[in-house]
Amino acid sequence: MNIVLIGFMGSGKSSIGRVLAKQKGMYFIDTDSLIESFEGQKIRDIFANHGEGYFRELEKKTFNWLSSCVDNAVISTGGGMPTVIDSFEKLGKTVYLKVDFETLLERLKAEEFDKRPLFADVEFAKKIFEIREPIYTQKSELIVDANMEFESVLKEVSSKA
């Protein structure tokens, strides 16, 4: 059984996921890194060269591959993946790392914005955040307050996932 971490970019999916996987003796997979590997280019370049629609199709393809080929993994999804996947049920237990937008801004340093295409315009990112929040809630089996300190979030996810 897999553990699938969803949430907005910067919510801690990758950092929590890596440590959680190690604690539980599971593999760790970051879907954005997997897509970069498949495509041979960075996410920001995929967006720039092919557009968001193309990237979302890659997310669907990655989800289908993971669902049929991966077990015993903690999977960190890209922030937009839940917008194009109807249900994560066949992939594993879905945990939403819920964080306030203000907390995200504090966590993300200016150089991070360059790696996150949707954060090029903070007001636009906030609108996307507001649109995605109910999607994350609807598609999760467990919601964890990720505004807490790293160790507290990790403990919560580890004990319930």
C-alpha positions as CSV (number, residue, x, y, z in Angstrom):
1,M,0.0,0.0,0.0
2,N,1.3,3.5,-0.9
3,I,0.9,6.7,0.9
4,V,0.1,9.6,-1.4
5,L,0.8,13.2,-0.3
6,I,-1.2,16.0,-1.9
7,G,-1.2,19.7,-1.2
8,F,-0.1,23.0,-2.6
9,M,3.4,23.6,-3.7
10,G,5.6,24.3,-0.7
11,S,3.3,22.5,1.7
12,G,6.1,20.0,2.6
13,K,5.1,17.0,0.5
14,S,8.7,16.2,-0.6
15,S,10.5,16.9,2.6
16,I,7.9,15.1,4.8
17,G,7.7,12.3,2.2
18,R,11.4,11.6,2.2
19,V,11.6,11.2,5.9
20,L,8.3,9.3,6.2
21,A,9.5,6.8,3.6
22,K,12.7,6.2,5.4
23,Q,10.9,5.8,8.8
24,K,8.5,3.3,7.3
25,G,11.0,1.4,5.2
26,M,9.3,2.5,2.0
27,Y,10.4,3.9,-1.3
28,F,10.0,7.7,-1.9
29,I,8.8,9.0,-5.3
30,D,8.3,12.7,-6.2
31,T,6.1,12.9,-9.3
32,D,7.6,16.1,-10.5
33,S,11.1,14.6,-10.4
34,L,9.8,11.5,-12.2
35,I,8.2,13.7,-14.9
36,E,11.5,15.7,-15.2
37,S,13.3,12.3,-15.7
38,F,10.8,11.1,-18.3
39,E,11.0,14.4,-20.2
40,G,14.7,15.2,-19.7
41,Q,13.9,18.7,-18.7
42,K,12.9,20.8,-15.7
43,I,9.2,21.5,-14.9
44,R,9.6,25.2,-15.6
45,D,11.0,24.3,-19.1
46,I,8.2,21.9,-19.8
47,F,5.7,24.7,-18.9
48,A,7.7,27.2,-21.1
49,N,8.2,24.9,-24.0
50,H,4.9,22.9,-24.1
51,G,2.4,24.7,-21.8
52,E,0.5,23.6,-18.8
53,G,-1.9,21.4,-20.7
54,Y,0.9,19.2,-21.9
55,F,2.3,19.0,-18.3
56,R,-1.1,18.0,-16.9
57,E,-1.2,15.1,-19.5
58,L,2.2,14.0,-18.3
59,E,0.8,14.0,-14.7
60,K,-2.0,11.7,-15.8
61,K,0.4,9.4,-17.6
62,T,2.6,9.3,-14.5
63,F,-0.4,8.6,-12.3
64,N,-1.4,5.6,-14.5
65,W,2.2,4.2,-14.5
66,L,2.5,4.6,-10.7
67,S,-0.9,2.9,-10.2
68,S,0.1,-0.1,-12.1
69,C,3.7,-0.4,-11.2
70,V,4.5,1.0,-7.8
71,D,3.8,-0.4,-4.3
72,N,5.2,0.3,-0.8
73,A,6.1,3.9,-1.6
74,V,5.4,7.3,-0.3
75,I,4.5,9.4,-3.3
76,S,4.7,13.2,-3.3
77,T,2.5,14.6,-6.0
78,G,2.8,17.8,-7.8
79,G,0.5,20.5,-6.5
80,G,-1.7,20.4,-9.6
81,M,-2.0,16.6,-10.0
82,P,-5.2,16.4,-7.9
83,T,-6.9,18.7,-10.4
84,V,-6.5,16.2,-13.2
85,I,-6.9,12.9,-11.3
86,D,-10.4,11.9,-10.3
87,S,-9.4,9.7,-7.4
88,F,-6.2,8.5,-5.8
89,E,-7.8,5.5,-4.3
90,K,-6.2,2.9,-6.6
91,L,-2.8,4.4,-5.9
92,G,-2.9,4.5,-2.1
93,K,-4.0,6.3,1.0
94,T,-4.2,10.0,0.3
95,V,-3.0,12.5,2.8
96,Y,-3.6,16.3,2.3
97,L,-0.9,18.5,3.9
98,K,-3.0,21.5,4.5
99,V,-1.2,24.8,4.9
100,D,-2.2,28.5,4.9
101,F,-1.1,30.6,1.9
102,E,0.7,33.0,4.2
103,T,2.8,30.1,5.6
104,L,3.7,29.1,2.1
105,L,5.0,32.6,1.3
106,E,7.1,32.5,4.4
107,R,8.6,29.1,3.5
108,L,9.4,29.8,-0.1
109,K,12.4,31.9,-0.6
110,A,12.7,34.2,-3.6
111,E,15.0,31.8,-5.5
112,E,12.3,29.0,-5.0
113,F,9.8,31.1,-7.0
114,D,11.9,30.6,-10.1
115,K,11.5,26.8,-9.8
116,R,7.7,27.1,-9.4
117,P,6.2,28.5,-12.6
118,L,2.8,29.2,-11.0
119,F,4.4,31.5,-8.3
120,A,5.7,33.9,-10.9
121,D,2.7,36.1,-10.0
122,V,1.9,35.8,-6.2
123,E,-1.7,37.1,-6.7
124,F,-2.3,34.5,-9.4
125,A,-0.8,31.8,-7.2
126,K,-3.2,32.8,-4.4
127,K,-6.2,32.4,-6.7
128,I,-5.0,28.9,-7.8
129,F,-4.5,28.1,-4.1
130,E,-8.1,29.1,-3.3
131,I,-9.4,27.0,-6.3
132,R,-7.3,23.9,-5.3
133,E,-8.0,23.9,-1.6
134,P,-11.5,22.3,-1.9
135,I,-10.2,19.8,-4.5
136,Y,-7.4,18.7,-2.1
137,T,-10.0,18.3,0.7
138,Q,-12.4,16.3,-1.5
139,K,-9.7,13.9,-2.7
140,S,-8.0,13.2,0.6
141,E,-8.6,10.5,3.2
142,L,-6.7,12.3,5.9
143,I,-6.1,16.0,6.3
144,V,-3.0,17.1,8.3
145,D,-2.4,20.6,9.5
146,A,1.0,21.3,7.8
147,N,1.3,24.8,9.3
148,M,2.9,23.1,12.3
149,E,6.6,22.4,12.8
150,F,8.1,19.7,10.6
151,E,8.5,17.1,13.3
152,S,4.8,17.6,14.4
153,V,3.6,17.2,10.8
154,L,5.8,14.1,10.3
155,K,4.5,12.6,13.6
156,E,0.9,13.2,12.7
157,V,1.2,11.7,9.2
158,S,3.3,8.8,10.4
159,S,0.8,7.8,13.1
160,K,-2.3,8.1,10.9
161,A,-1.2,7.0,7.4
